Amino acid sequence: MDRWRAAALAGAAAAGVELLHLAPAAVRLPPVRRHLARATAGHGRPDHVALTFDDGPDPAGTPYVLDALDALGVRATFFLLGGMLERSPDLGRELVARGHEVGLHGWHHRSQWYPAPGRDLRELRRARRAIAEVCGTPPHWYRPPYGVLTAGLALAAHRLALRTVLWTAWGRDWTAGATPESVHRTLVPQLRGGATVLLHDSDCTSAPGSWHATLGALPLLATRCHELGLTLGPLRDHGLPDGPAPTAHRSRPPG
């Protein structure tokens, strides 16, 4: 009986540790994002929409996205993967040279389901150092892969002075059947002042070629924001608590 009781207590303790580890991931749930964790979700200025991209830099898609943003007069925040940046450092430098903002998405694109605080800190520190050294500017923002924020990742981000931001709107642009119209149609109901939009400039974790749908949706998104009287831009201009001071740059209307 004592052996059984000890095993039961050990199992309960392990389950408790796992529950605490995963507790911050609740911020990904829509009711929590809307009401209890608005800043972490990315709710910002009522006259602004933050445009963000995940999973790059990728030589297949990122250059085309950069050219499209230049044509629209829009700047964005790119959440970079350390592994992708290591393979395409010139693209990381080009992002910043073109006036965009860099954020941290981790080194690998994987969910950290099991507690390993040391691992989390090592990987985020490695990715942060790579971005700072390659891009010439340290990242201010952090977005965990899949939006799964665990206790270990939250603590590591805090230790590295990274501000965690998820999203309030996405276009499901990572799917095999995505088109510019489907991405735009999915975004529109969520597109309002203060929104943070999640898109992807890479298909490294998505359906092959899915970045084409993202590229085609950008003019539609910019036009919709213009119709709503909203400025489309990076997180640094989004007015989130503890965020950097807004820049003077304003995007011009499309056309």
C-alpha positions in Angstrom: 0.0 0.0 0.0 2.8 2.4 0.9 4.4 1.7 -2.5 1.1 2.3 -4.3 0.5 5.5 -2.4 4.0 6.8 -3.1 3.5 6.0 -6.8 0.2 7.8 -6.8 1.7 10.9 -5.1 4.6 10.9 -7.6 2.1 10.7 -10.5 0.0 13.5 -9.0 3.1 15.7 -8.5 4.2 15.1 -12.1 0.8 16.0 -13.4 0.8 19.1 -11.3 4.2 20.2 -12.7 2.9 19.5 -16.2 -0.3 21.5 -15.5 1.7 24.5 -14.3 4.0 24.2 -17.3 1.1 24.4 -19.7 -1.0 26.9 -17.8 0.2 30.0 -19.7 -0.8 28.3 -23.0 -4.4 29.1 -22.0 -3.7 32.6 -23.4 -4.2 31.1 -26.8 -7.9 30.4 -26.1 -10.1 33.0 -27.8 -12.0 34.0 -24.6 -8.7 34.5 -22.7 -7.2 36.5 -25.5 -10.3 38.7 -25.8 -10.8 39.5 -22.1 -7.9 38.5 -19.8 -4.7 38.8 -21.8 -5.5 41.5 -24.4 -1.9 42.9 -24.6 -0.4 39.4 -24.9 -2.9 38.6 -27.6 -1.9 41.7 -29.5 -4.8 44.1 -28.9 -3.3 47.5 -29.6 -4.2 51.1 -30.7 -7.7 51.4 -32.0 -6.6 53.2 -35.2 -3.9 50.6 -36.0 -3.5 47.1 -37.3 -0.2 45.3 -36.7 1.0 43.2 -39.6 3.2 40.2 -38.6 4.9 37.3 -40.4 6.2 34.1 -39.0 8.7 31.4 -39.9 11.2 33.2 -42.1 13.5 34.4 -43.4 13.0 32.2 -46.4 14.6 32.8 -49.8 11.6 31.3 -51.5 9.0 33.7 -50.2 10.4 36.5 -48.1 11.9 38.6 -51.0 8.5 38.6 -52.8 6.8 39.6 -49.6 9.3 42.4 -49.0 8.8 43.7 -52.6 5.0 43.7 -52.1 5.2 45.6 -48.8 7.5 48.2 -50.5 4.9 48.6 -53.2 2.2 49.1 -50.7 4.3 51.4 -48.5 3.7 49.1 -45.5 6.2 48.0 -42.8 5.7 44.9 -40.7 7.2 42.8 -37.9 8.9 39.5 -38.9 9.1 36.8 -36.3 12.3 34.9 -37.3 13.4 31.4 -36.6 17.0 31.1 -35.7 17.6 28.1 -37.9 16.1 29.9 -40.9 18.2 33.0 -40.2 21.3 30.9 -40.0 20.7 29.7 -43.5 19.7 33.1 -45.0 21.5 35.8 -43.0 21.5 38.3 -45.9 17.7 38.2 -45.8 17.7 39.1 -42.1 19.8 42.1 -42.8 17.7 43.1 -45.7 14.5 43.0 -43.6 16.0 45.7 -41.3 17.5 47.7 -44.1 14.0 48.0 -45.7 12.6 49.4 -42.5 10.9 46.3 -41.0 11.0 45.1 -37.5 12.4 41.7 -36.3 10.9 39.6 -33.6 11.9 36.2 -32.2 10.0 32.9 -33.0 12.5 30.5 -31.5 15.3 28.5 -33.0 13.3 25.5 -34.1 9.6 25.5 -34.9 8.3 23.1 -32.4 6.0 23.1 -29.3 7.8 22.6 -26.0 5.2 20.5 -24.3 7.4 19.0 -21.6 9.0 21.1 -18.8 12.7 21.9 -19.6 13.4 25.5 -18.4 17.1 25.2 -19.1 16.5 24.1 -22.7 13.9 26.9 -23.3 16.3 29.5 -22.0 19.3 28.2 -24.1 17.3 28.1 -27.3 15.7 31.5 -26.9 19.1 33.0 -25.9 20.7 31.4 -28.9 18.1 32.8 -31.3 18.1 36.2 -29.7 21.9 36.4 -30.1 21.7 35.3 -33.7 19.1 38.0 -34.6 21.0 40.7 -32.8 24.3 39.8 -34.4 23.0 39.2 -38.0 20.3 41.9 -38.2 22.2 44.5 -36.1 19.3 45.0 -33.7 18.1 42.9 -30.8 14.5 41.6 -31.0 11.9 43.1 -28.6 9.0 40.8 -29.3 8.6 37.0 -28.9 6.0 34.7 -30.3 6.2 31.0 -29.5 5.7 28.4 -32.3 2.0 27.5 -32.7 1.2 30.2 -30.1 1.8 27.7 -27.3 3.3 29.7 -24.4 4.5 27.4 -21.6 5.8 28.5 -18.2 9.4 27.7 -19.3 9.1 29.8 -22.4 7.4 32.6 -20.6 10.1 32.7 -17.9 12.9 32.5 -20.6 11.3 35.3 -22.6 11.0 37.4 -19.4 14.7 36.8 -18.5 15.7 37.9 -22.0 13.6 41.1 -21.8 11.3 39.8 -24.6 7.7 40.9 -24.8 5.4 38.0 -25.8 2.7 38.8 -28.4 0.4 36.3 -30.1 -2.2 37.5 -32.6 -5.9 38.4 -32.8 -6.5 37.6 -36.5 -5.1 35.1 -39.0 -5.8 34.2 -42.6 -5.1 30.4 -42.4 -2.5 31.0 -45.1 -0.5 27.9 -44.2 -3.1 25.4 -45.6 -2.8 23.6 -48.9 -6.0 25.1 -50.3 -5.3 28.7 -49.3 -5.8 31.4 -52.0 -5.5 35.2 -51.8 -9.2 35.4 -51.6 -9.6 32.8 -48.9 -6.9 34.4 -46.8 -8.6 37.8 -47.1 -12.1 36.3 -46.5 -10.8 34.6 -43.3 -9.2 37.8 -42.1 -12.0 40.2 -42.7 -14.3 39.3 -39.7 -11.3 39.7 -37.3 -10.0 42.9 -38.9 -10.7 45.8 -36.7 -8.8 48.6 -34.9 -6.2 47.1 -32.5 -5.9 43.8 -34.3 -2.6 41.9 -34.7 -2.6 39.9 -38.0 -0.6 36.7 -38.3 0.6 35.6 -41.8 3.6 33.6 -43.1 6.4 34.6 -45.5 7.7 31.0 -45.5 6.2 27.6 -46.1 8.9 25.8 -44.0 6.2 24.5 -41.6 3.2 25.0 -44.0 1.9 23.5 -47.2 4.4 23.8 -50.0 4.0 27.1 -51.9 1.4 28.4 -49.5 3.2 31.8 -49.2 1.8 32.6 -52.7 -1.6 33.0 -51.1 -0.2 35.3 -48.5 1.5 37.4 -51.2 -1.7 37.8 -53.2 -3.7 38.7 -50.1 -1.5 41.6 -49.1 -3.0 44.2 -51.4 -6.5 43.1 -50.4 -5.6 43.4 -46.7 -4.0 46.9 -47.3 -7.1 48.0 -49.2 -9.5 46.8 -46.5 -7.5 48.6 -43.8 -7.5 51.8 -45.8 -11.3 51.5 -46.3 -11.7 51.1 -42.5 -9.5 54.2 -41.9 -6.9 52.0 -40.1 -3.1 52.3 -40.4 -1.3 49.0 -41.2 2.1 48.7 -39.7 4.6 46.9 -37.4 4.2 46.1 -33.7 6.5 48.9 -32.7 3.7 51.3 -33.7 0.9 49.3 -32.2 0.9 50.9 -28.7 1.3 47.8 -26.7 2.3 48.2 -23.0 6.0 48.2 -22.5 6.5 48.4 -26.3 9.0 50.6 -28.0 8.1 54.2 -28.8 6.2 54.5 -32.1 8.1 55.6 -35.2 7.2 58.5 -37.4 6.6 56.1 -40.4 3.0 55.9 -41.7 1.9 53.5 -44.4 0.4 55.1 -47.5 -2.9 54.0 -48.9 -2.7 51.4 -51.7 -3.1 52.4 -55.3 
